[in-house]
Amino acid sequence: MKRARRVVAFIPMKMSNERLPGKNDKLIGGDTPLYHLITSSLLKTESVDEVFIYCSEPALSDLPEGVTYVQRPRDLDLSTTSITEVMDSFAADVPSDIYLMAHATAPFLSPESLDRIVRAVLHEGHDSALAVSVLQDFLWKSGKPFNYDTTHIPRTQDLEQFLSETTGAYAYTADVLSRGRRVGDNPAPIPVSKLEAIDINDEEDWVIADAIYRHLWNSGSQSLGNPLRRL
């Protein structure tokens, strides 16, 4: 009987972020390290075999049970470091057939969406998969309308749909990685909700994410585990 392919999830983290220092470990809601939200979702997936934190700082706040820490070389914390270098370095430490890279800065990705991303590679014949947002808006490029004619304004729902990478999560095979990529030749774009697409890069993003988290948590939905599960 052929062995099922191994799937590992990892969260690459550095603590020297320029735009929002320490954001990965910042306390959302005033008491929860940000990275705990994505680790919680990863631990609840059905398709992931192991979950890892890949960080150069070993003194993380309350590493969740079930998550393994792997030390990331400090020279990968430079602003010039590419994500491919980080992916290659982690793979050298933790060999696997399929990788799921998820980011602490995409805290509201659900276990269900993460499973959909992995299953596209594990069971559906794709060599990679990624979280995307569906854009169906009036778009402009170089000072001109990009997807509509100003002389005939369509309904929003009739506009052409575009997909935008949320950068929250990517699944890819070891072969795709060996070619220096996280998106292969046969990728599956997996649409996620607007809340799941939230990505924290700067202080304004943080204020929005923190407000969402506090509102939903304080409304009593914490009993559901994922504070966004009910939406």
GROMACS elastic network, one bead per residue, 0.5 to 0.9 nm:
[ bonds ]
;  ai    aj funct       b0    kb
    2     5     6  0.89257   500
    3     6     6  0.86130   500
    4   122     6  0.89708   500
    5    96     6  0.80131   500
    5    97     6  0.56752   500
    5    98     6  0.71274   500
    5   122     6  0.74375   500
    6    48     6  0.80500   500
    6    49     6  0.66843   500
    6    50     6  0.88744   500
    6    96     6  0.56986   500
    6    97     6  0.52378   500
    6    98     6  0.62079   500
    6    99     6  0.85098   500
    7    47     6  0.71564   500
    7    48     6  0.52673   500
    7    49     6  0.54501   500
    7    50     6  0.71138   500
    7    96     6  0.63310   500
    7    97     6  0.62618   500
    7    99     6  0.57344   500
    7   100     6  0.72110   500
    7   118     6  0.81934   500
    7   122     6  0.83625   500
    8    48     6  0.57840   500
    8    49     6  0.56593   500
    8    51     6  0.60068   500
    8    52     6  0.75948   500
    8    94     6  0.84185   500
    8    95     6  0.87799   500
    8    96     6  0.65689   500
    8    97     6  0.82387   500
    8    98     6  0.65934   500
    8    99     6  0.52208   500
    8   100     6  0.61460   500
    8   101     6  0.85339   500
    9    42     6  0.73969   500
    9    48     6  0.64652   500
    9    49     6  0.77983   500
    9    50     6  0.61994   500
    9    52     6  0.61533   500
    9    53     6  0.86729   500
    9    98     6  0.86390   500
    9    99     6  0.57984   500
    9   101     6  0.57384   500
    9   102     6  0.71278   500
    9   171     6  0.86354   500
   10    50     6  0.83861   500
   10    51     6  0.57058   500
   10    53     6  0.56358   500
   10    54     6  0.65913   500
   10    90     6  0.84165   500
   10    99     6  0.75812   500
   10   100     6  0.63595   500
   10   101     6  0.51830   500
   10   102     6  0.63034   500
   10   103     6  0.82782   500
   11    35     6  0.83312   500
   11    38     6  0.84349   500
   11    39     6  0.80909   500
   11    51     6  0.80864   500
   11    52     6  0.63557   500
   11    54     6  0.58349   500
   11    55     6  0.82004   500
   11   100     6  0.86583   500
   11   101     6  0.60175   500
   11   102     6  0.52546   500
   11   103     6  0.53917   500
   11   104     6  0.66594   500
   12    52     6  0.86917   500
   12    53     6  0.64038   500
   12    55     6  0.61987   500
   12    72     6  0.84065   500
   12    83     6  0.89747   500
   12    86     6  0.74681   500
   12    87     6  0.83310   500
   12    90     6  0.86537   500
   12   101     6  0.75293   500
   12   102     6  0.75736   500
   12   103     6  0.65981   500
   12   104     6  0.80455   500
   13    24     6  0.66307   500
   13    25     6  0.89659   500
   13    35     6  0.88530   500
   13    53     6  0.73080   500
   13    54     6  0.59800   500
   13    56     6  0.77359   500
   13    57     6  0.87421   500
   13    72     6  0.85443   500
   13    77     6  0.86972   500
   13   103     6  0.77149   500
   13   104     6  0.75126   500
   14    17     6  0.67619   500
   14    22     6  0.78157   500
   14    23     6  0.89544   500
   14    24     6  0.74557   500
   14    54     6  0.84447   500
   14    55     6  0.58214   500
   14    56     6  0.66775   500
   14    57     6  0.76049   500
   14    72     6  0.86789   500
   14    74     6  0.87621   500
   14    76     6  0.84669   500
   14    77     6  0.59148   500
   15    21     6  0.65931   500
   15    23     6  0.72544   500
   15    24     6  0.68983   500
   15    25     6  0.77092   500
   15    55     6  0.81139   500
   15    56     6  0.80984   500
   15    57     6  0.73144   500
   15    77     6  0.79763   500
   16    20     6  0.85575   500
   16    21     6  0.57097   500
   16    22     6  0.62876   500
   16    23     6  0.88337   500
   16    77     6  0.69751   500
   16    78     6  0.82486   500
   16    79     6  0.87438   500
   17    20     6  0.57000   500
   17    22     6  0.62829   500
   17    23     6  0.72245   500
   17    24     6  0.88098   500
   17    77     6  0.86565   500
   17    79     6  0.82427   500
   18    21     6  0.57645   500
   18    22     6  0.89510   500
   18    79     6  0.81500   500
   18   202     6  0.89529   500
   19    23     6  0.89730   500
   19   201     6  0.66956   500
   19   202     6  0.53295   500
   19   203     6  0.75675   500
   20    23     6  0.56320   500
   20   200     6  0.87593   500
   20   201     6  0.67118   500
   20   202     6  0.51826   500
   20   203     6  0.61668   500
   20   206     6  0.85564   500
   21    24     6  0.84639   500
   21    26     6  0.87196   500
   21   202     6  0.89842   500
   22    25     6  0.57564   500
   22    26     6  0.59613   500
   23    27     6  0.83807   500
   23    33     6  0.89726   500
   23    34     6  0.73528   500
   23    35     6  0.89207   500
   23   104     6  0.85981   500
   23   105     6  0.76563   500
   23   200     6  0.81140   500
   23   201     6  0.82885   500
   23   202     6  0.85968   500
   23   206     6  0.83280   500
   24    27     6  0.87654   500
   24    33     6  0.73697   500
   24    34     6  0.56162   500
   24    35     6  0.56666   500
   24   103     6  0.86540   500
   24   104     6  0.57419   500
   24   105     6  0.65070   500
   25    28     6  0.87912   500
   25    32     6  0.85487   500
   25    34     6  0.53883   500
   25    35     6  0.61415   500
   25    36     6  0.85021   500
   25    60     6  0.73518   500
   25    61     6  0.71234   500
   25   104     6  0.85051   500
   26    30     6  0.86184   500
   26    31     6  0.89267   500
   26    32     6  0.77934   500
   26    33     6  0.53669   500
   26    34     6  0.56056   500
   26    35     6  0.82780   500
   27    30     6  0.50859   500
   27    31     6  0.52326   500
   27    34     6  0.58490   500
   27   210     6  0.89703   500
   28    31     6  0.62278   500
   28    32     6  0.52720   500
   28    33     6  0.61459   500
   28    34     6  0.56345   500
   28   206     6  0.84596   500
   28   209     6  0.80944   500
   28   210     6  0.55859   500
   28   211     6  0.89578   500
   28   213     6  0.73837   500
   28   214     6  0.80819   500
   29    32     6  0.63391   500
   29    33     6  0.88651   500
   29   210     6  0.58935   500
   29   211     6  0.78574   500
   29   213     6  0.63988   500
   29   214     6  0.53631   500
   29   217     6  0.83696   500
   30    33     6  0.85861   500
   30   210     6  0.86368   500
   30   214     6  0.87638   500
   32    35     6  0.84228   500
   32    36     6  0.69196   500
   32    37     6  0.82055   500
   33    36     6  0.55930   500
   33    37     6  0.78091   500
   33    61     6  0.67944   500
   33    62     6  0.82786   500
   34    37     6  0.59698   500
   34    38     6  0.78404   500
   34   104     6  0.63628   500
   34   105     6  0.74496   500
   34   107     6  0.68825   500
   35    38     6  0.56504   500
   35    39     6  0.62969   500
   35    40     6  0.85948   500
   35   103     6  0.79432   500
   35   105     6  0.74298   500
   35   106     6  0.88644   500
   35   107     6  0.70622   500
   36    39     6  0.50770   500
   36    40     6  0.59116   500
   36    41     6  0.86812   500
   36    62     6  0.88173   500
   36    63     6  0.80649   500
   36    64     6  0.70616   500
   36   104     6  0.77660   500
   36   107     6  0.81922   500
   37    40     6  0.51753   500
   37    41     6  0.65335   500
   37    42     6  0.88127   500
   37   104     6  0.74007   500
   37   106     6  0.86950   500
   37   107     6  0.52797   500
   37   108     6  0.70216   500
   37   109     6  0.85563   500
   37   226     6  0.80412   500
   38    41     6  0.51249   500
   38    42     6  0.61559   500
   38    43     6  0.86123   500
   38   102     6  0.75267   500
   38   103     6  0.72155   500
   38   104     6  0.57282   500
   38   105     6  0.83269   500
   38   106     6  0.70953   500
   38   107     6  0.50788   500
   38   108     6  0.69820   500
   38   109     6  0.68151   500
   38   110     6  0.81373   500
   38   111     6  0.88655   500
   39    43     6  0.60583   500
   39    44     6  0.86348   500
   39    51     6  0.75650   500
   39    52     6  0.86892   500
   39    53     6  0.86470   500
   39    64     6  0.75992   500
   39    67     6  0.75537   500
   39   102     6  0.89393   500
   39   104     6  0.79370   500
   39   107     6  0.87709   500
   40    43     6  0.52865   500
   40    44     6  0.65099   500
   40    64     6  0.81455   500
   40   111     6  0.84084   500
   40   225     6  0.86704   500
   40   226     6  0.80428   500
   41    44     6  0.52138   500
   41    45     6  0.66112   500
   41   107     6  0.87483   500
   41   108     6  0.83828   500
   41   109     6  0.70982   500
   41   110     6  0.57095   500
   41   112     6  0.84962   500
   41   114     6  0.79551   500
   41   226     6  0.75982   500
   42    45     6  0.53538   500
   42    46     6  0.88061   500
   42    48     6  0.73584   500
   42    50     6  0.89120   500
   42    51     6  0.69590   500
   42   102     6  0.85759   500
   42   110     6  0.81921   500
   42   111     6  0.60568   500
   42   114     6  0.72698   500
   42   115     6  0.87073   500
   43    46     6  0.83532   500
   43    48     6  0.77737   500
   43    50     6  0.81237   500
   43    51     6  0.69590   500
   43    66     6  0.73506   500
   43    67     6  0.80047   500
   43   111     6  0.79948   500
   44    48     6  0.87221   500
   44   110     6  0.89333   500
   44   111     6  0.58164   500
   44   112     6  0.87059   500
   45    48     6  0.60769   500
   45    49     6  0.89552   500
   45   110     6  0.87398   500
   45   112     6  0.69398   500
   45   114     6  0.69606   500
   45   115     6  0.58320   500
   46    49     6  0.81947   500
   46   111     6  0.81519   500
   46   112     6  0.87099   500
   46   115     6  0.65673   500
   47   114     6  0.85892   500
   47   115     6  0.58846   500
   47   116     6  0.89019   500
   47   118     6  0.65720   500
   47   119     6  0.70536   500
   47   122     6  0.83542   500
   48    51     6  0.73488   500
   48   100     6  0.81102   500
   48   115     6  0.78854   500
   48   118     6  0.78233   500
   50    66     6  0.80595   500
   50    67     6  0.74822   500
   50    68     6  0.79491   500
   51    66     6  0.72728   500
   51    67     6  0.52281   500
   51    68     6  0.63185   500
   51    69     6  0.88385   500
   52    66     6  0.88622   500
   52    67     6  0.54918   500
   52    69     6  0.57054   500
   52    70     6  0.67852   500
   53    63     6  0.88325   500
   53    67     6  0.69404   500
   53    68     6  0.61982   500
   53    70     6  0.60769   500
   53    71     6  0.81773   500
   54    57     6  0.89979   500
   54    68     6  0.87585   500
   54    69     6  0.63485   500
   54    70     6  0.50970   500
   54    71     6  0.58700   500
   54    72     6  0.55301   500
   54    86     6  0.89418   500
   54    90     6  0.72565   500
   55    58     6  0.70163   500
   55    60     6  0.88836   500
   55    69     6  0.76272   500
   55    70     6  0.67228   500
   55    71     6  0.53820   500
   55    73     6  0.79461   500
   55    74     6  0.85183   500
   55    77     6  0.89293   500
   56    70     6  0.82471   500
   56    71     6  0.51420   500
   56    73     6  0.57720   500
   56    74     6  0.54995   500
   56    75     6  0.89662   500
   56    76     6  0.83631   500
   56    77     6  0.77290   500
   57    60     6  0.67092   500
   57    71     6  0.72805   500
   57    72     6  0.79204   500
   57    74     6  0.84296   500
   58    69     6  0.77568   500
   58    70     6  0.85073   500
   58    71     6  0.68760   500
   59    62     6  0.86971   500
   59    63     6  0.89312   500
   60    63     6  0.63056   500
   61    64     6  0.88882   500
   62    65     6  0.87694   500
   63    66     6  0.87507   500
   63    67     6  0.69823   500
   63    68     6  0.83193   500
   63    69     6  0.80561   500
   64    67     6  0.57806   500
   64    68     6  0.86534   500
   65    68     6  0.83067   500
   70    90     6  0.82988   500
   70    93     6  0.80953   500
   70    94     6  0.88278   500
   71    74     6  0.87650   500
   72    75     6  0.85139   500
   72    76     6  0.71569   500
   72    77     6  0.84889   500
   72    86     6  0.82722   500
   72    89     6  0.79318   500
   72    90     6  0.76201   500
   73    76     6  0.56700   500
   73    77     6  0.76441   500
   73    89     6  0.84956   500
   74    77     6  0.53881   500
   74    78     6  0.78385   500
   75    78     6  0.60526   500
   75    81     6  0.80964   500
   76    79     6  0.84469   500
   76    80     6  0.85150   500
   76    81     6  0.57062   500
   76    82     6  0.82897   500
   76    85     6  0.75405   500
   76    86     6  0.66511   500
   76    89     6  0.88689   500
   77    80     6  0.83202   500
   77    81     6  0.66999   500
   78    81     6  0.53350   500
   78    82     6  0.89456   500
   79    82     6  0.82747   500
   81    84     6  0.83665   500
   81    85     6  0.67086   500
   81    86     6  0.76684   500
   82    85     6  0.53670   500
   82    86     6  0.68148   500
   82    87     6  0.89357   500
   83    86     6  0.50635   500
   83    87     6  0.61948   500
   83    88     6  0.86158   500
   84    88     6  0.60539   500
   84    89     6  0.84828   500
   84   177     6  0.81734   500
   84   180     6  0.63793   500
   84   181     6  0.69499   500
   84   182     6  0.77091   500
   85    88     6  0.51653   500
   85    89     6  0.61044   500
   85    90     6  0.86393   500
   85   180     6  0.86843   500
   86    89     6  0.51503   500
   86    90     6  0.62015   500
   86    91     6  0.86065   500
   87    90     6  0.52903   500
   87    91     6  0.61890   500
   87    92     6  0.86806   500
   87   101     6  0.83262   500
   87   177     6  0.77135   500
   87   180     6  0.89591   500
   87   182     6  0.84938   500
   88    91     6  0.51538   500
   88    92     6  0.62369   500
   88    93     6  0.88638   500
   88   177     6  0.72456   500
   88   178     6  0.81500   500
   88   180     6  0.80797   500
   89    92     6  0.51762   500
   89    93     6  0.66174   500
   89    94     6  0.87930   500
   90    93     6  0.51737   500
   90    94     6  0.60193   500
   90    95     6  0.82404   500
   91    95     6  0.52556   500
   91    96     6  0.72468   500
   91    99     6  0.84636   500
   91   174     6  0.82615   500
   91   177     6  0.86924   500
   92    95     6  0.62290   500
   95    98     6  0.89963   500
   95   174     6  0.83928   500
   96    99     6  0.66892   500
   96   173     6  0.83510   500
   96   174     6  0.68735   500
   97   172     6  0.87158   500
   97   173     6  0.58904   500
   97   174     6  0.54677   500
   97   175     6  0.83682   500
   98   118     6  0.83377   500
   98   121     6  0.78362   500
   98   122     6  0.76892   500
   98   128     6  0.89390   500
   98   171     6  0.69473   500
   98   172     6  0.57144   500
   98   174     6  0.59151   500
   98   175     6  0.89400   500
   99   118     6  0.84937   500
   99   170     6  0.79955   500
   99   171     6  0.54761   500
   99   172     6  0.55067   500
   99   173     6  0.62734   500
   99   174     6  0.72704   500
  100   114     6  0.84811   500
  100   117     6  0.83602   500
  100   118     6  0.69748   500
  100   169     6  0.69176   500
  100   170     6  0.56623   500
  100   172     6  0.67137   500
  100   173     6  0.89956   500
  101   168     6  0.82163   500
  101   169     6  0.55164   500
  101   170     6  0.52482   500
  101   171     6  0.62662   500
  101   172     6  0.84601   500
  102   105     6  0.86954   500
  102   106     6  0.76267   500
  102   109     6  0.89996   500
  102   114     6  0.87232   500
  102   167     6  0.83489   500
  102   168     6  0.57085   500
  102   170     6  0.65879   500
  102   171     6  0.86293   500
  103   106     6  0.55414   500
  103   107     6  0.75928   500
  103   167     6  0.79417   500
  103   168     6  0.55020   500
  103   169     6  0.65358   500
  103   199     6  0.88152   500
  104   107     6  0.56617   500
  104   168     6  0.81732   500
  104   199     6  0.88979   500
  104   200     6  0.86236   500
  105   108     6  0.88086   500
  105   168     6  0.72974   500
  105   198     6  0.80987   500
  105   199     6  0.54273   500
  105   201     6  0.72671   500
  106   109     6  0.62605   500
  106   166     6  0.83925   500
  106   167     6  0.80879   500
  106   168     6  0.50823   500
  106   169     6  0.80563   500
  106   196     6  0.70325   500
  106   197     6  0.69649   500
  106   198     6  0.59602   500
  106   200     6  0.66585   500
  107   110     6  0.86564   500
  107   168     6  0.84695   500
  107   196     6  0.75258   500
  107   198     6  0.76783   500
  107   199     6  0.76867   500
  107   200     6  0.84287   500
  107   209     6  0.84350   500
  108   195     6  0.64852   500
  108   197     6  0.76118   500
  108   198     6  0.71788   500
  108   199     6  0.89019   500
  108   209     6  0.88809   500
  108   213     6  0.89470   500
  108   226     6  0.82532   500
  108   227     6  0.84749   500
  108   228     6  0.69963   500
  109   112     6  0.83538   500
  109   113     6  0.66391   500
  109   114     6  0.70139   500
  109   168     6  0.76339   500
  109   169     6  0.84573   500
  109   192     6  0.79687   500
  109   193     6  0.86557   500
  109   195     6  0.79464   500
  109   197     6  0.73021   500
  109   198     6  0.85552   500
  109   228     6  0.89970   500
  110   113     6  0.53240   500
  110   114     6  0.63120   500
  110   115     6  0.86091   500
  110   192     6  0.89819   500
  110   196     6  0.70800   500
  110   226     6  0.76747   500
  110   228     6  0.80666   500
  110   229     6  0.74984   500
  111   114     6  0.50698   500
  111   115     6  0.60279   500
  111   116     6  0.85983   500
  112   115     6  0.51286   500
  112   116     6  0.62837   500
  112   117     6  0.87971   500
  113   116     6  0.50021   500
  113   117     6  0.63273   500
  113   118     6  0.87841   500
  113   131     6  0.81054   500
  113   190     6  0.78430   500
  113   191     6  0.83958   500
  113   192     6  0.67448   500
  113   196     6  0.86996   500
  114   117     6  0.51266   500
  114   118     6  0.63713   500
  114   119     6  0.86336   500
  114   131     6  0.83876   500
  114   169     6  0.75471   500
  114   170     6  0.89977   500
  115   118     6  0.51241   500
  115   119     6  0.59329   500
  115   120     6  0.85461   500
  116   119     6  0.51551   500
  116   120     6  0.62590   500
  116   129     6  0.88695   500
  116   190     6  0.72767   500
  117   120     6  0.55048   500
  117   121     6  0.72135   500
  117   122     6  0.89855   500
  117   128     6  0.83476   500
  117   129     6  0.55043   500
  117   130     6  0.62784   500
  117   131     6  0.71430   500
  117   169     6  0.80297   500
  117   170     6  0.73654   500
  117   171     6  0.64154   500
  117   188     6  0.77767   500
  117   189     6  0.81788   500
  117   190     6  0.63101   500
  118   121     6  0.54874   500
  118   122     6  0.59889   500
  118   123     6  0.83001   500
  118   128     6  0.84013   500
  118   129     6  0.71592   500
  118   130     6  0.89843   500
  118   170     6  0.84618   500
  118   171     6  0.58980   500
  118   172     6  0.83728   500
  119   123     6  0.52582   500
  119   124     6  0.65207   500
  119   126     6  0.89854   500
  119   129     6  0.88750   500
  120   123     6  0.58523   500
  120   125     6  0.67325   500
  120   126     6  0.57881   500
  120   127     6  0.81813   500
  120   128     6  0.74566   500
  120   129     6  0.64116   500
  120   171     6  0.85886   500
  120   187     6  0.85712   500
  120   188     6  0.65275   500
  120   190     6  0.86697   500
  121   124     6  0.58277   500
  121   125     6  0.58528   500
  121   127     6  0.55036   500
  121   128     6  0.56717   500
  121   129     6  0.65832   500
  121   171     6  0.70628   500
  121   172     6  0.69827   500
  121   173     6  0.75576   500
  121   187     6  0.84198   500
  121   188     6  0.80530   500
  122   125     6  0.71001   500
  122   126     6  0.77469   500
  122   127     6  0.85400   500
  122   173     6  0.89780   500
  123   126     6  0.80415   500
  125   128     6  0.89836   500
  125   186     6  0.82917   500
  126   129     6  0.71143   500
  126   172     6  0.86518   500
  126   184     6  0.84356   500
  126   185     6  0.85216   500
  126   186     6  0.53739   500
  126   187     6  0.56549   500
  126   188     6  0.63570   500
  127   171     6  0.82861   500
  127   172     6  0.59099   500
  127   173     6  0.58673   500
  127   175     6  0.83256   500
  127   176     6  0.69793   500
  127   183     6  0.78220   500
  127   184     6  0.58068   500
  127   185     6  0.70662   500
  127   186     6  0.55960   500
  127   187     6  0.59805   500
  127   188     6  0.81743   500
  128   170     6  0.72514   500
  128   171     6  0.52996   500
  128   173     6  0.65199   500
  128   176     6  0.76388   500
  128   182     6  0.71648   500
  128   183     6  0.55257   500
  128   184     6  0.56118   500
  128   185     6  0.80219   500
  128   186     6  0.66644   500
  128   188     6  0.62980   500
  128   189     6  0.87250   500
  129   169     6  0.84339   500
  129   170     6  0.57591   500
  129   171     6  0.51003   500
  129   172     6  0.65390   500
  129   182     6  0.87206   500
  129   183     6  0.70068   500
  129   184     6  0.84364   500
  129   186     6  0.85158   500
  129   187     6  0.51131   500
  129   189     6  0.56847   500
  129   190     6  0.68444   500
  130   165     6  0.72092   500
  130   166     6  0.82047   500
  130   167     6  0.77257   500
  130   168     6  0.80695   500
  130   169     6  0.58506   500
  130   171     6  0.63393   500
  130   172     6  0.87219   500
  130   182     6  0.89937   500
  130   183     6  0.77705   500
  130   187     6  0.75548   500
  130   188     6  0.64707   500
  130   189     6  0.51661   500
  130   190     6  0.58127   500
  130   191     6  0.84520   500
  131   164     6  0.85806   500
  131   165     6  0.61739   500
  131   166     6  0.58273   500
  131   167     6  0.68499   500
  131   168     6  0.63782   500
  131   169     6  0.56753   500
  131   170     6  0.67288   500
  131   188     6  0.88163   500
  131   189     6  0.61394   500
  131   191     6  0.59137   500
  131   192     6  0.62866   500
  131   197     6  0.78158   500
  132   163     6  0.60154   500
  132   164     6  0.52758   500
  132   166     6  0.51541   500
  132   167     6  0.77825   500
  132   168     6  0.84997   500
  132   189     6  0.60098   500
  132   190     6  0.56808   500
  132   192     6  0.61056   500
  132   193     6  0.88684   500
  132   197     6  0.73533   500
  133   162     6  0.83151   500
  133   163     6  0.56185   500
  133   164     6  0.51037   500
  133   165     6  0.63921   500
  133   166     6  0.62447   500
  133   190     6  0.82893   500
  133   191     6  0.55265   500
  133   192     6  0.59847   500
  133   193     6  0.71167   500
  133   194     6  0.70007   500
  133   196     6  0.89585   500
  133   197     6  0.63953   500
  134   161     6  0.65449   500
  134   162     6  0.58846   500
  134   164     6  0.64989   500
  134   191     6  0.64819   500
  134   192     6  0.80318   500
  134   193     6  0.86150   500
  134   194     6  0.86885   500
  135   160     6  0.85345   500
  135   161     6  0.56430   500
  135   163     6  0.58188   500
  135   164     6  0.69669   500
  136   139     6  0.84766   500
  136   156     6  0.67717   500
  136   157     6  0.70370   500
  136   158     6  0.83600   500
  136   159     6  0.59813   500
  136   160     6  0.63446   500
  136   162     6  0.64439   500
  136   163     6  0.87668   500
  137   147     6  0.85181   500
  137   156     6  0.63183   500
  137   157     6  0.84731   500
  137   159     6  0.69231   500
  137   160     6  0.83403   500
  137   161     6  0.79718   500
  137   162     6  0.88244   500
  138   145     6  0.74344   500
  138   146     6  0.77630   500
  138   147     6  0.66881   500
  138   148     6  0.69827   500
  138   156     6  0.75048   500
  138   159     6  0.77073   500
  139   144     6  0.86381   500
  139   145     6  0.59895   500
  139   146     6  0.53796   500
  139   147     6  0.59686   500
  139   148     6  0.78071   500
  140   143     6  0.63657   500
  140   144     6  0.53299   500
  140   147     6  0.73733   500
  140   148     6  0.88811   500
  141   144     6  0.53875   500
  141   145     6  0.62431   500
  141   146     6  0.55136   500
  142   145     6  0.83512   500
  142   146     6  0.85794   500
  143   146     6  0.89319   500
  145   148     6  0.59876   500
  145   149     6  0.68297   500
  145   150     6  0.73885   500
  146   149     6  0.83071   500
  147   159     6  0.72704   500
  147   160     6  0.69995   500
  148   151     6  0.87993   500
  148   152     6  0.77370   500
  148   153     6  0.70409   500
  148   154     6  0.74482   500
  148   159     6  0.74358   500
  148   160     6  0.87338   500
  149   152     6  0.54622   500
  149   153     6  0.64274   500
  149   154     6  0.83210   500
  150   153     6  0.57837   500
  153   156     6  0.87931   500
  154   157     6  0.81826   500
  154   158     6  0.63283   500
  154   159     6  0.67980   500
  155   158     6  0.52704   500
  155   159     6  0.68250   500
  156   159     6  0.54491   500
  156   160     6  0.89072   500
  157   160     6  0.82793   500
  157   161     6  0.89093   500
  158   161     6  0.86908   500
  163   189     6  0.80477   500
  163   191     6  0.81287   500
  164   167     6  0.88600   500
  165   168     6  0.80006   500
  165   189     6  0.83041   500
  165   197     6  0.87591   500
  166   169     6  0.76732   500
  166   192     6  0.87389   500
  166   196     6  0.87233   500
  166   197     6  0.55055   500
  166   198     6  0.75296   500
  166   199     6  0.70548   500
  167   170     6  0.74358   500
  167   197     6  0.84112   500
  167   199     6  0.77122   500
  168   196     6  0.84235   500
  168   197     6  0.71031   500
  168   198     6  0.82557   500
  168   199     6  0.68970   500
  170   182     6  0.69122   500
  170   183     6  0.77555   500
  171   182     6  0.74370   500
  171   183     6  0.81342   500
  172   175     6  0.81094   500
  172   176     6  0.62222   500
  172   177     6  0.70808   500
  172   181     6  0.85335   500
  172   182     6  0.59194   500
  172   183     6  0.67402   500
  172   184     6  0.73861   500
  172   187     6  0.86808   500
  173   176     6  0.52800   500
  173   177     6  0.65341   500
  173   178     6  0.87534   500
  173   182     6  0.84020   500
  173   184     6  0.84928   500
  174   177     6  0.50613   500
  174   178     6  0.61499   500
  174   179     6  0.89059   500
  175   179     6  0.67270   500
  175   184     6  0.88588   500
  176   179     6  0.54140   500
  176   180     6  0.69579   500
  176   181     6  0.56691   500
  176   182     6  0.64288   500
  176   183     6  0.70779   500
  176   184     6  0.55541   500
  176   185     6  0.84301   500
  177   180     6  0.50922   500
  177   181     6  0.50611   500
  177   182     6  0.60298   500
  177   183     6  0.85193   500
  177   184     6  0.84809   500
  178   181     6  0.73574   500
  179   182     6  0.88158   500
  179   184     6  0.87443   500
  181   184     6  0.65624   500
  183   186     6  0.80444   500
  183   187     6  0.62052   500
  184   187     6  0.57484   500
  191   197     6  0.89678   500
  192   195     6  0.80997   500
  192   196     6  0.59518   500
  192   197     6  0.63449   500
  193   196     6  0.51287   500
  193   197     6  0.61646   500
  193   198     6  0.89709   500
  194   197     6  0.50378   500
  194   198     6  0.67097   500
  195   198     6  0.55203   500
  195   212     6  0.89117   500
  195   228     6  0.81633   500
  195   231     6  0.89824   500
  196   199     6  0.83149   500
  196   228     6  0.88017   500
  198   205     6  0.80574   500
  198   209     6  0.74394   500
  199   205     6  0.71322   500
  199   206     6  0.88186   500
  199   209     6  0.84591   500
  200   203     6  0.80274   500
  200   204     6  0.83259   500
  200   206     6  0.57663   500
  200   208     6  0.88436   500
  200   209     6  0.74306   500
  201   204     6  0.82260   500
  201   205     6  0.61448   500
  201   206     6  0.75091   500
  202   205     6  0.53534   500
  202   206     6  0.63257   500
  202   207     6  0.89012   500
  203   207     6  0.62531   500
  203   208     6  0.87481   500
  204   207     6  0.51769   500
  204   208     6  0.64083   500
  204   209     6  0.87306   500
  205   208     6  0.52449   500
  205   209     6  0.61853   500
  205   210     6  0.85039   500
  206   209     6  0.51483   500
  206   210     6  0.58705   500
  206   211     6  0.83699   500
  207   210     6  0.51956   500
  207   211     6  0.60444   500
  207   212     6  0.86200   500
  208   211     6  0.52044   500
  208   212     6  0.62623   500
  208   213     6  0.86526   500
  209   212     6  0.51457   500
  209   213     6  0.61231   500
  209   214     6  0.85865   500
  210   213     6  0.50709   500
  210   214     6  0.60381   500
  210   215     6  0.84693   500
  211   214     6  0.51845   500
  211   215     6  0.60132   500
  211   216     6  0.85604   500
  212   215     6  0.52378   500
  212   216     6  0.61736   500
  212   217     6  0.83713   500
  213   216     6  0.54052   500
  213   217     6  0.58509   500
  213   218     6  0.82767   500
  213   227     6  0.71081   500
  213   228     6  0.81895   500
  214   217     6  0.51405   500
  214   218     6  0.57504   500
  214   219     6  0.82823   500
  215   218     6  0.53509   500
  215   219     6  0.61045   500
  216   219     6  0.51368   500
  216   220     6  0.70246   500
  216   221     6  0.60935   500
  216   222     6  0.76676   500
  216   227     6  0.59246   500
  216   228     6  0.69666   500
  217   220     6  0.57481   500
  217   221     6  0.55231   500
  217   222     6  0.51852   500
  217   223     6  0.87496   500
  217   227     6  0.56956   500
  217   228     6  0.85360   500
  218   221     6  0.73259   500
  218   222     6  0.76386   500
  219   222     6  0.79966   500
  220   223     6  0.65946   500
  220   224     6  0.86223   500
  220   227     6  0.85323   500
  221   224     6  0.56082   500
  221   225     6  0.76598   500
  221   226     6  0.77962   500
  221   227     6  0.53699   500
  221   228     6  0.75886   500
  221   229     6  0.80425   500
  221   230     6  0.73345   500
  222   225     6  0.54815   500
  222   226     6  0.66500   500
  222   227     6  0.51789   500
  222   228     6  0.87100   500
  223   226     6  0.81340   500
  223   227     6  0.79375   500
  224   227     6  0.65405   500
  224   228     6  0.85059   500
  224   229     6  0.68262   500
  224   230     6  0.77530   500
  225   228     6  0.86424   500
  225   229     6  0.77169   500
  226   229     6  0.52519   500
  226   230     6  0.83181   500
  227   230     6  0.73986   500
  227   231     6  0.88263   500
  228   231     6  0.56355   500
